[in-house]
Amino acid sequence: MPDAGRFSESGEQGSRAVMEAAAVLERELAAGLADAGAAAQRLTTEHRVDQEEFDRLVRRVSDNTHQLIDAVGERVLAGTTGEVSEHARRLTADAHDVLDLLLRLGSLAPGLANRALKDAFGPQRDARPDDGAEPGHRPQG
């Protein structure tokens, strides 16, 4: 019968690794909050989503999440062999593929949102209008 203590120790090491990876991801996501805040501000004042700004946020999330998937996958693979190892490799690859698909679908959001915002609020205004009007201000009439 296998030594239950050995499996318990492996599980604890894996849990610690996952917690460390999650802490790093949390710090990275917190750093992206400023970018997200700027995007939200632009949405409320200019009634538009900036594609480049959105793409930067998506890249940050993509990079961090792929790193988290890799870190967790490596920890799982470290304690496995044979068929279990192969399943873990496939699961890791599938997780990367699903993330990429979701982020590609998400990249359509700014165009769709801007089209809907234009219909709802009229033409988009530049953040620094030449006519002296405040950003996001729409002439009445």
URPEQUI-V454590 format. One record per helix or strand of 2 or more residues. SS is the DSSP state (A for helix, B for strand). FROM is the first residue (numbers start at 0). LEN is the number of residues. If there is no record, write none. Layout:
{{SS,FROM,LEN} {SS,FROM,LEN}}
This chain:
{{A,3,28} {A,32,14} {A,50,28} {A,81,25} {A,108,13}}
